[in-house]
Amino acid sequence: MATTRRRMHLGFTIWPTGFLPGAWRLPGSAPDGNSNPRLLQAAARTAERGKFDFFFIGDRVVGLTASQYAAPNEVLRPEALTFAANVAAVTERIGLITTVNTTYAEPYNVARALATIDHLSGGRIGLNVVTGKNEEAARNFGRNEHWDNTRRYDWATEFIEVLQRLWDSWEDDARISDTETGRFVDENRVHRIDYKGEFFSVTGPLNVERPVQGQIPLINAGASERSRELGARYSDLRFTNSSVLGLAGAIEYYSDLKSRLAAVGRSPEEQLVIPGIAVYTAPTSQEAHELYARLHGLAHRTVDLGKLSGALGLDLAGADPDAVLGDVADLTAASEEGTLIVAEARELWGKDDITLREVNSSFQRRGWFKEIVGSPTGIADVLEEWFDKRAADGFMIFPPHTPDGLDAFVDLVVPELQRRGLFRTEYEGHTLRDHLGLARPENRFAAERARHDAVAER
C-alpha cells in the first residue's frame, strides 16, 4: 500500500532590517523596514506566493539602542497585533502568527483582539506567547522589577487558561439571528467563565464570537524546563533554536519535546517542532558564499582575541585579525569545540583559508540559529536530511537580508522542495489550523452540555 510522504512546514519570520546585523546597509535593503508598510506587506505576499504555512511576527516591549550593532531589528519593532491585522488585509491564505508578551498584558484584551483578527482574516491568526527577558520592560509598565522566570510562567499559564475559556465563551451556534422572532442570540449558548486564579479574576463572556478556528493555535519558544512544560500542555507549535545543537542534538531535542506530550494526554502529531534556520542562497554555491561574505562584511564587529582564543582553545594573543588562522596557530592543538567552530566557519565561508576575523564573525552568530549557505539543491539537501531524520517538522526561515533574501528562498529553494515532494504546491485549506494539520477543537461548554444530555437520556 502506498503511503503519503510526510510534508514539511515552513514559516517566514519578518526581520525587516535582516537577520544579519549589517544587512540593512546592503543596496536594495530598507533601513526603514520596521515602519515601511510597502516592504512589510510585500514580504507577507511573497511568503504567501511561496505557499508558506505562516508569516511570523515577533515583538518586544522595549527599544534598546545599545542593541543596534548586534541586533538592530530589536531596537525598533512595530506592535505585533496591529501589524498582524494590517497584513491580514493584504493576504488571503497564509497563516499569521503574532507575538504577545503575556507578562505585560491582560488576557481579556488579548483574547478579544485575536478573536477579531481571526474573523477578519478568515481563521488565519496564531499566538506566540512570550514572557519577556528584558528587565527594562518593567519600568515601561509601572513595575519596580521584572519578575523571575517562575512567576512569569505561572502568570503565563493562567493567562492562556483565561484566553481559551474566553474563546469558548460563545458556542459556535450562539448567534442565531432569527429574523422571524427577532431573537439575535441564544443566551443559553453564551457563557460566563467565572475564572478565579492567583493572578486573574475574569467573569466573561467575551464580546466577540468564537474564533473561526475554535481555539487560536498557540506557539511558544524557550529551552527552560518551565517553557517545555508549558509548551507540552498548551502549544500547537514549538519554535526552537535547536538548530544550533547540530543534527544529533536537534534530534534529541525534538524527541524530548515530543515525549512530553503523552503525560498531558496529547499525541506527537498534535504539536509541531519548528527550529529556526538562517538561509543564504543564490543560483550557485559560489554566489551564495559571496553573498555570505558580503553581508558579514557589513557588520559592525570587532575581534575579541581573548574570547576567540578561549572558544577555540588556542592562544591568539597579539595576532592580526586579518591573518589566516592556520598561519598564526596550530589548528591541531584546538579544543574539540574549537575544531568544530573552525569546521563550521570553513563551511559557511566556502574556503579553508579563513581569517581570524572571518571565523570570529561566524562564531559570534553561532548561538542564534544555524546558518546554511549554498545553492538551492544544497539548501534543500540540508533541510530534507533534518526533516527526514526527525530533527524538525519544518523550519522557520530567517533570510539574512530583506526583501531579496526572502525572494531568493521562494524563487529558488521552494521549487526544489516541491520537486522532491517535501512541500505543498498549493494551499489545501484556508485556516492556519488547516496549514498545520491541526483539528478544530470542540467547544468545552457544548461538549459539557452534550455529556449532560447523554447522561439524562440513559
Secondary structure, DSSP 8 states (H G I E B T S, - for coil): --------EEEEE--TT-SSTTGGGSTT--TTGGG-HHHHHHHHHHHHHTT-SEEEE---S---GGGTTT-GGGTS---HHHHHHHHHTT-SSSEEEEEEEGGG--HHHHHHHHHHHHHHHTS-EEEEEE----TTHHHHTT-SS---HHHHHHHHHHHHHHHHHHHHSB-TT-EEEETTTTEEE-GGGB----EE-SS-EE----SS---TTSS--EEE---SHHHHHHHHHH-SEEEE-GGGGHHHHHHHHHHHHHHTSGGGT--GGG-EEEEEEEEEE-SSHHHHHHHHHHHHTTS-----HHHHHHHHTS--TT--TTSBHHHHS-GGGS-HHHHHHHHHHHHHHTSS--BHHHHHHHHHTTTTSEEEEE-HHHHHHHHHHHHHTTS-SEEEEE-SSTTHHHHHIIIIIHHHHHHTTSS-SS---SSHHHHHT------HHHHHHHHHHHHHH-
